[in-house]
Amino acid sequence: MPGATDRLTELFAQAPTIQLVYGDALLGPVTGAATPLLRPAFDPEYLTAVDYIGPVLAIRRSALAAIVGPDDAASGAFELVLRTARHFGRQAIAHLPGILSRSDPAESPPAGDPDQAAILRRSLDRSGGHAIAITIEPDGIRRLSHPLPEPHPLVSLIVPTRDRVDLLRTCLTSLIDRTDWPRLEILICDNDSREPETLAYFRDLTARGVARIIPCPGPFDFAGMNNAAACAARGRVLAFINNDVEALHPDWLERLVREALRPDVGAVGAKLLDGQGRIQHGGVLLGPGGLVTHAHRFFAGNAPGYLAGLRATREVSAVTAACLVVEAAKFSTVGGFDSEAFAVDFNDVDLCLRLNEAGYRTLFVPGAVLRHDEAASRRWTLAARARHGREVVAFQKRWGPLLAQDPHYHPGFDPDLGTYARLRPGWPGAGPIRAR
């Protein structure tokens, strides 16, 4: 594209540690209508699942010489990116926002390209990932299964509630009947439940040894309740689950725990569907509306998402505590949820950001799918609205600089939306775009 070479040259000159750069593209034939492909910041996790970067990139000659020998030619852009990340580290790869190339879809590697899977296998083996299995899903997305320790660790499922036995019974029944993880304990954080049916249900659960009831009296403090249960939990892994969440497929917990046990991973979240089967949670984006929002909100539950973002396991800034899995030691290292500043709102995002700050990555795992009847048990009183206002101020004060631009959401998208459906006013080609 006109001006692309100058922009790349300038970036390389200004950032000597950057070895490889990719930009955005127009997807379409050489002439005629095209769709902008706006890519996020570099994410090696995302790249292993789907090639969202190629086929056009720029690399320093010195870097190319370091990673490609005379008898060891790389087979294309995908392999060059993997080698650069392995040799120089992920920080050596940069995204330059802006249209740098135009690609014809007919020339792109097909989803599930076996050549890319073979390249990825070699890359994993060279970096010590021999035990990581690669599966190509029916939609072509590559799934990496990291090994699990034997025996499998105990997982503590933590469910806060105040009455609403109708929601709680549905939730717990699904967790018991649709979870194939072999070692579980269930802890219910009880915030002053009083209804006879709820109390009878608690007695039955306790008598059958299905769950432990953790009393959490006093004003509703979601963060504090979860912290109290985490202290009482015996599991190596904590799974925070809202009482209005329902498990749909038995492998949901295994998919999340596999990722949460990785040494460099902190919080892990699932794909959540609302009561109409639409996306309720696809990862949390920072910035829209000056706060946060859920990515891909209201997309169809089976939609691939923008750049396969609803199919590929990838990094996000945060995930919701409606279904959040984290190792207990990592949770403890950052002090758990901040119940003083964020008793009800933003405590999950704040936790993820503090984990990120401590060097852990937050992952969205769309292969784990649950239903979430969001805020079904929430009460919006005048006091609750006042408390929410205070937490908004505290969140913006603590994380304000990060709210300017989420690295996982292209700056060309409308900053007040998380839907990938409209470009920022003034961005080239601004207007509605076709989600891919």
RODOLO-323620 format. One record per residue (C-alpha): x, y, z negated. Coordinates in steps of 0.5 Angstrom, whole numbers, plus 500, padded with zeros to 3 digits. Last residue first. Layout:
<node X="X" Y="Y" Z="Z"/>
...
# end
This chain:
<node X="470" Y="475" Z="479"/>
<node X="466" Y="481" Z="478"/>
<node X="464" Y="486" Z="484"/>
<node X="465" Y="493" Z="483"/>
<node X="460" Y="499" Z="481"/>
<node X="463" Y="506" Z="482"/>
<node X="470" Y="509" Z="483"/>
<node X="474" Y="507" Z="489"/>
<node X="480" Y="511" Z="486"/>
<node X="479" Y="512" Z="479"/>
<node X="476" Y="519" Z="478"/>
<node X="470" Y="516" Z="474"/>
<node X="473" Y="510" Z="470"/>
<node X="471" Y="504" Z="474"/>
<node X="464" Y="500" Z="473"/>
<node X="462" Y="493" Z="472"/>
<node X="468" Y="490" Z="468"/>
<node X="463" Y="489" Z="462"/>
<node X="466" Y="492" Z="456"/>
<node X="464" Y="499" Z="457"/>
<node X="466" Y="506" Z="455"/>
<node X="472" Y="506" Z="458"/>
<node X="470" Y="505" Z="465"/>
<node X="475" Y="501" Z="468"/>
<node X="481" Y="503" Z="471"/>
<node X="485" Y="503" Z="464"/>
<node X="485" Y="495" Z="465"/>
<node X="482" Y="491" Z="459"/>
<node X="487" Y="487" Z="456"/>
<node X="492" Y="492" Z="454"/>
<node X="486" Y="496" Z="450"/>
<node X="487" Y="503" Z="451"/>
<node X="486" Y="509" Z="446"/>
<node X="483" Y="505" Z="441"/>
<node X="490" Y="502" Z="439"/>
<node X="492" Y="509" Z="437"/>
<node X="486" Y="510" Z="432"/>
<node X="487" Y="504" Z="428"/>
<node X="487" Y="506" Z="421"/>
<node X="484" Y="512" Z="422"/>
<node X="479" Y="509" Z="427"/>
<node X="477" Y="504" Z="422"/>
<node X="476" Y="508" Z="416"/>
<node X="472" Y="513" Z="419"/>
<node X="467" Y="507" Z="422"/>
<node X="468" Y="504" Z="415"/>
<node X="465" Y="510" Z="412"/>
<node X="459" Y="510" Z="417"/>
<node X="457" Y="503" Z="416"/>
<node X="457" Y="504" Z="409"/>
<node X="452" Y="510" Z="410"/>
<node X="448" Y="505" Z="415"/>
<node X="448" Y="500" Z="409"/>
<node X="445" Y="505" Z="404"/>
<node X="440" Y="507" Z="408"/>
<node X="438" Y="500" Z="410"/>
<node X="440" Y="496" Z="416"/>
<node X="439" Y="488" Z="413"/>
<node X="443" Y="483" Z="417"/>
<node X="440" Y="476" Z="417"/>
<node X="439" Y="475" Z="425"/>
<node X="445" Y="479" Z="426"/>
<node X="447" Y="476" Z="432"/>
<node X="444" Y="469" Z="434"/>
<node X="450" Y="466" Z="436"/>
<node X="451" Y="459" Z="440"/>
<node X="457" Y="456" Z="440"/>
<node X="462" Y="454" Z="446"/>
<node X="469" Y="452" Z="445"/>
<node X="472" Y="452" Z="452"/>
<node X="472" Y="459" Z="452"/>
<node X="478" Y="460" Z="447"/>
<node X="480" Y="467" Z="446"/>
<node X="487" Y="468" Z="443"/>
<node X="490" Y="472" Z="438"/>
<node X="498" Y="472" Z="438"/>
<node X="502" Y="473" Z="431"/>
<node X="507" Y="478" Z="430"/>
<node X="505" Y="481" Z="424"/>
<node X="502" Y="487" Z="427"/>
<node X="498" Y="481" Z="431"/>
<node X="496" Y="479" Z="424"/>
<node X="494" Y="486" Z="422"/>
<node X="490" Y="487" Z="429"/>
<node X="486" Y="480" Z="428"/>
<node X="484" Y="482" Z="420"/>
<node X="482" Y="489" Z="422"/>
<node X="478" Y="486" Z="428"/>
<node X="475" Y="481" Z="423"/>
<node X="474" Y="486" Z="418"/>
<node X="470" Y="491" Z="423"/>
<node X="464" Y="492" Z="419"/>
<node X="462" Y="489" Z="412"/>
<node X="466" Y="490" Z="407"/>
<node X="471" Y="494" Z="411"/>
<node X="476" Y="498" Z="407"/>
<node X="476" Y="495" Z="400"/>
<node X="474" Y="488" Z="403"/>
<node X="480" Y="488" Z="407"/>
<node X="480" Y="480" Z="410"/>
<node X="486" Y="476" Z="408"/>
<node X="492" Y="479" Z="405"/>
<node X="497" Y="478" Z="411"/>
<node X="500" Y="472" Z="409"/>
<node X="494" Y="469" Z="406"/>
<node X="491" Y="468" Z="413"/>
<node X="497" Y="466" Z="416"/>
<node X="498" Y="460" Z="410"/>
<node X="490" Y="459" Z="411"/>
<node X="491" Y="457" Z="419"/>
<node X="486" Y="461" Z="423"/>
<node X="479" Y="460" Z="426"/>
<node X="474" Y="465" Z="427"/>
<node X="467" Y="464" Z="429"/>
<node X="462" Y="469" Z="427"/>
<node X="469" Y="473" Z="425"/>
<node X="469" Y="476" Z="432"/>
<node X="476" Y="476" Z="436"/>
<node X="481" Y="481" Z="437"/>
<node X="486" Y="484" Z="441"/>
<node X="485" Y="478" Z="446"/>
<node X="490" Y="473" Z="449"/>
<node X="488" Y="468" Z="454"/>
<node X="484" Y="461" Z="454"/>
<node X="481" Y="461" Z="461"/>
<node X="474" Y="460" Z="463"/>
<node X="471" Y="467" Z="461"/>
<node X="476" Y="471" Z="464"/>
<node X="476" Y="468" Z="470"/>
<node X="479" Y="474" Z="474"/>
<node X="472" Y="478" Z="471"/>
<node X="468" Y="472" Z="468"/>
<node X="467" Y="465" Z="470"/>
<node X="459" Y="466" Z="469"/>
<node X="456" Y="460" Z="465"/>
<node X="453" Y="464" Z="460"/>
<node X="451" Y="469" Z="464"/>
<node X="454" Y="476" Z="463"/>
<node X="451" Y="479" Z="457"/>
<node X="457" Y="482" Z="454"/>
<node X="463" Y="481" Z="458"/>
<node X="468" Y="483" Z="453"/>
<node X="465" Y="485" Z="446"/>
<node X="466" Y="492" Z="444"/>
<node X="470" Y="496" Z="440"/>
<node X="471" Y="503" Z="437"/>
<node X="471" Y="510" Z="441"/>
<node X="465" Y="508" Z="445"/>
<node X="470" Y="503" Z="449"/>
<node X="476" Y="503" Z="445"/>
<node X="479" Y="496" Z="443"/>
<node X="476" Y="490" Z="447"/>
<node X="473" Y="484" Z="443"/>
<node X="473" Y="477" Z="446"/>
<node X="468" Y="474" Z="450"/>
<node X="462" Y="474" Z="445"/>
<node X="455" Y="475" Z="446"/>
<node X="455" Y="472" Z="453"/>
<node X="448" Y="470" Z="456"/>
<node X="444" Y="464" Z="454"/>
<node X="438" Y="467" Z="452"/>
<node X="439" Y="466" Z="444"/>
<node X="446" Y="469" Z="445"/>
<node X="452" Y="465" Z="447"/>
<node X="459" Y="465" Z="443"/>
<node X="466" Y="463" Z="447"/>
<node X="470" Y="462" Z="441"/>
<node X="476" Y="465" Z="437"/>
<node X="483" Y="464" Z="435"/>
<node X="486" Y="468" Z="429"/>
<node X="494" Y="467" Z="429"/>
<node X="498" Y="464" Z="434"/>
<node X="506" Y="464" Z="434"/>
<node X="506" Y="457" Z="430"/>
<node X="501" Y="454" Z="434"/>
<node X="496" Y="451" Z="429"/>
<node X="491" Y="456" Z="431"/>
<node X="491" Y="453" Z="438"/>
<node X="489" Y="446" Z="437"/>
<node X="485" Y="448" Z="432"/>
<node X="480" Y="452" Z="437"/>
<node X="479" Y="446" Z="442"/>
<node X="479" Y="441" Z="436"/>
<node X="473" Y="445" Z="433"/>
<node X="469" Y="446" Z="439"/>
<node X="470" Y="438" Z="441"/>
<node X="463" Y="436" Z="439"/>
<node X="459" Y="441" Z="443"/>
<node X="453" Y="446" Z="442"/>
<node X="455" Y="449" Z="435"/>
<node X="450" Y="453" Z="432"/>
<node X="452" Y="460" Z="429"/>
<node X="447" Y="464" Z="425"/>
<node X="450" Y="462" Z="418"/>
<node X="456" Y="466" Z="421"/>
<node X="462" Y="461" Z="421"/>
<node X="470" Y="462" Z="418"/>
<node X="474" Y="456" Z="420"/>
<node X="480" Y="456" Z="415"/>
<node X="486" Y="451" Z="417"/>
<node X="490" Y="448" Z="412"/>
<node X="484" Y="446" Z="408"/>
<node X="483" Y="446" Z="400"/>
<node X="478" Y="452" Z="400"/>
<node X="477" Y="456" Z="394"/>
<node X="481" Y="462" Z="395"/>
<node X="478" Y="462" Z="402"/>
<node X="471" Y="462" Z="399"/>
<node X="473" Y="468" Z="395"/>
<node X="476" Y="471" Z="401"/>
<node X="470" Y="470" Z="405"/>
<node X="465" Y="473" Z="400"/>
<node X="470" Y="479" Z="400"/>
<node X="469" Y="480" Z="407"/>
<node X="462" Y="479" Z="407"/>
<node X="461" Y="484" Z="401"/>
<node X="453" Y="484" Z="400"/>
<node X="452" Y="487" Z="393"/>
<node X="453" Y="483" Z="387"/>
<node X="454" Y="475" Z="387"/>
<node X="459" Y="471" Z="391"/>
<node X="457" Y="464" Z="388"/>
<node X="461" Y="458" Z="392"/>
<node X="457" Y="452" Z="394"/>
<node X="461" Y="446" Z="396"/>
<node X="458" Y="442" Z="402"/>
<node X="456" Y="435" Z="404"/>
<node X="457" Y="432" Z="397"/>
<node X="450" Y="429" Z="397"/>
<node X="448" Y="432" Z="391"/>
<node X="451" Y="438" Z="393"/>
<node X="448" Y="439" Z="399"/>
<node X="441" Y="437" Z="396"/>
<node X="442" Y="442" Z="390"/>
<node X="444" Y="447" Z="396"/>
<node X="437" Y="446" Z="399"/>
<node X="433" Y="446" Z="393"/>
<node X="436" Y="453" Z="392"/>
<node X="434" Y="455" Z="399"/>
<node X="427" Y="453" Z="398"/>
<node X="426" Y="456" Z="392"/>
<node X="428" Y="463" Z="395"/>
<node X="433" Y="466" Z="390"/>
<node X="440" Y="467" Z="394"/>
<node X="445" Y="471" Z="390"/>
<node X="450" Y="472" Z="396"/>
<node X="452" Y="464" Z="396"/>
<node X="459" Y="463" Z="400"/>
<node X="458" Y="456" Z="403"/>
<node X="464" Y="452" Z="403"/>
<node X="464" Y="446" Z="408"/>
<node X="470" Y="441" Z="408"/>
<node X="472" Y="437" Z="414"/>
<node X="477" Y="432" Z="416"/>
<node X="475" Y="428" Z="423"/>
<node X="474" Y="433" Z="427"/>
<node X="468" Y="431" Z="432"/>
<node X="463" Y="437" Z="430"/>
<node X="456" Y="436" Z="433"/>
<node X="452" Y="433" Z="427"/>
<node X="456" Y="436" Z="421"/>
<node X="457" Y="443" Z="424"/>
<node X="450" Y="443" Z="428"/>
<node X="446" Y="441" Z="421"/>
<node X="450" Y="446" Z="418"/>
<node X="448" Y="452" Z="423"/>
<node X="440" Y="449" Z="423"/>
<node X="440" Y="449" Z="416"/>
<node X="443" Y="456" Z="415"/>
<node X="438" Y="459" Z="419"/>
<node X="432" Y="457" Z="416"/>
<node X="435" Y="457" Z="409"/>
<node X="435" Y="465" Z="410"/>
<node X="437" Y="465" Z="403"/>
<node X="444" Y="470" Z="403"/>
<node X="449" Y="466" Z="407"/>
<node X="457" Y="466" Z="408"/>
<node X="459" Y="460" Z="411"/>
<node X="466" Y="457" Z="411"/>
<node X="468" Y="451" Z="414"/>
<node X="475" Y="448" Z="411"/>
<node X="479" Y="444" Z="416"/>
<node X="483" Y="438" Z="413"/>
<node X="489" Y="437" Z="417"/>
<node X="489" Y="431" Z="423"/>
<node X="494" Y="426" Z="420"/>
<node X="498" Y="426" Z="425"/>
<node X="499" Y="433" Z="427"/>
<node X="496" Y="435" Z="434"/>
<node X="499" Y="436" Z="440"/>
<node X="498" Y="442" Z="445"/>
<node X="493" Y="441" Z="450"/>
<node X="494" Y="446" Z="456"/>
<node X="488" Y="447" Z="460"/>
<node X="488" Y="449" Z="468"/>
<node X="482" Y="452" Z="471"/>
<node X="480" Y="449" Z="477"/>
<node X="473" Y="449" Z="476"/>
<node X="473" Y="442" Z="475"/>
<node X="478" Y="443" Z="470"/>
<node X="485" Y="441" Z="471"/>
<node X="489" Y="438" Z="465"/>
<node X="496" Y="440" Z="463"/>
<node X="498" Y="436" Z="457"/>
<node X="503" Y="439" Z="452"/>
<node X="508" Y="434" Z="449"/>
<node X="514" Y="436" Z="454"/>
<node X="514" Y="443" Z="452"/>
<node X="521" Y="444" Z="450"/>
<node X="522" Y="450" Z="455"/>
<node X="525" Y="446" Z="461"/>
<node X="519" Y="441" Z="460"/>
<node X="514" Y="447" Z="460"/>
<node X="517" Y="450" Z="466"/>
<node X="517" Y="443" Z="470"/>
<node X="509" Y="442" Z="468"/>
<node X="508" Y="449" Z="470"/>
<node X="511" Y="448" Z="477"/>
<node X="507" Y="442" Z="478"/>
<node X="500" Y="445" Z="476"/>
<node X="502" Y="451" Z="481"/>
<node X="503" Y="445" Z="487"/>
<node X="497" Y="442" Z="485"/>
<node X="493" Y="449" Z="486"/>
<node X="487" Y="448" Z="481"/>
<node X="484" Y="454" Z="484"/>
<node X="486" Y="455" Z="491"/>
<node X="493" Y="459" Z="493"/>
<node X="491" Y="466" Z="496"/>
<node X="492" Y="467" Z="504"/>
<node X="484" Y="466" Z="505"/>
<node X="483" Y="471" Z="499"/>
<node X="486" Y="476" Z="504"/>
<node X="491" Y="481" Z="499"/>
<node X="492" Y="488" Z="499"/>
<node X="498" Y="491" Z="495"/>
<node X="500" Y="496" Z="490"/>
<node X="493" Y="499" Z="487"/>
<node X="494" Y="502" Z="481"/>
<node X="496" Y="500" Z="474"/>
<node X="504" Y="497" Z="473"/>
<node X="504" Y="491" Z="469"/>
<node X="510" Y="489" Z="466"/>
<node X="515" Y="483" Z="465"/>
<node X="521" Y="484" Z="461"/>
<node X="517" Y="484" Z="455"/>
<node X="515" Y="476" Z="456"/>
<node X="522" Y="474" Z="455"/>
<node X="528" Y="474" Z="459"/>
<node X="529" Y="467" Z="462"/>
<node X="523" Y="464" Z="460"/>
<node X="519" Y="470" Z="462"/>
<node X="523" Y="471" Z="469"/>
<node X="522" Y="463" Z="470"/>
<node X="514" Y="463" Z="469"/>
<node X="514" Y="470" Z="474"/>
<node X="518" Y="467" Z="479"/>
<node X="514" Y="460" Z="479"/>
<node X="508" Y="464" Z="480"/>
<node X="511" Y="469" Z="486"/>
<node X="513" Y="463" Z="490"/>
<node X="517" Y="456" Z="491"/>
<node X="523" Y="458" Z="487"/>
<node X="530" Y="456" Z="490"/>
<node X="535" Y="452" Z="486"/>
<node X="541" Y="450" Z="491"/>
<node X="543" Y="457" Z="491"/>
<node X="541" Y="459" Z="484"/>
<node X="534" Y="462" Z="482"/>
<node X="534" Y="465" Z="475"/>
<node X="540" Y="470" Z="474"/>
<node X="540" Y="472" Z="482"/>
<node X="533" Y="474" Z="481"/>
<node X="534" Y="478" Z="475"/>
<node X="540" Y="482" Z="479"/>
<node X="536" Y="483" Z="485"/>
<node X="530" Y="486" Z="480"/>
<node X="523" Y="483" Z="482"/>
<node X="517" Y="486" Z="485"/>
<node X="510" Y="483" Z="485"/>
<node X="505" Y="480" Z="491"/>
<node X="502" Y="473" Z="490"/>
<node X="500" Y="474" Z="485"/>
<node X="498" Y="476" Z="478"/>
<node X="492" Y="472" Z="476"/>
<node X="495" Y="465" Z="477"/>
<node X="490" Y="462" Z="472"/>
<node X="491" Y="457" Z="466"/>
<node X="498" Y="458" Z="465"/>
<node X="498" Y="465" Z="467"/>
<node X="493" Y="467" Z="461"/>
<node X="497" Y="464" Z="456"/>
<node X="503" Y="468" Z="459"/>
<node X="499" Y="475" Z="458"/>
<node X="502" Y="481" Z="462"/>
<node X="498" Y="487" Z="461"/>
<node X="491" Y="486" Z="465"/>
<node X="489" Y="486" Z="472"/>
<node X="485" Y="490" Z="476"/>
<node X="483" Y="487" Z="483"/>
<node X="479" Y="492" Z="487"/>
<node X="474" Y="489" Z="492"/>
<node X="475" Y="490" Z="499"/>
<node X="471" Y="493" Z="505"/>
<node X="474" Y="493" Z="512"/>
<node X="481" Y="492" Z="515"/>
<node X="486" Y="487" Z="513"/>
<node X="481" Y="482" Z="510"/>
<node X="479" Y="483" Z="502"/>
<node X="482" Y="483" Z="495"/>
<node X="485" Y="490" Z="494"/>
<node X="491" Y="489" Z="489"/>
<node X="493" Y="491" Z="482"/>
<node X="500" Y="491" Z="480"/>
<node X="506" Y="487" Z="478"/>
<node X="513" Y="488" Z="476"/>
<node X="519" Y="484" Z="474"/>
<node X="526" Y="485" Z="470"/>
<node X="524" Y="491" Z="465"/>
<node X="529" Y="492" Z="461"/>
<node X="532" Y="498" Z="465"/>
<node X="525" Y="502" Z="464"/>
<node X="526" Y="509" Z="468"/>
<node X="529" Y="506" Z="474"/>
<node X="525" Y="500" Z="475"/>
<node X="519" Y="504" Z="474"/>
<node X="521" Y="509" Z="479"/>
<node X="523" Y="504" Z="484"/>
<node X="516" Y="501" Z="483"/>
<node X="512" Y="507" Z="484"/>
<node X="516" Y="509" Z="490"/>
<node X="515" Y="502" Z="493"/>
<node X="507" Y="503" Z="492"/>
<node X="507" Y="510" Z="496"/>
<node X="502" Y="507" Z="501"/>
<node X="500" Y="500" Z="500"/>
# end
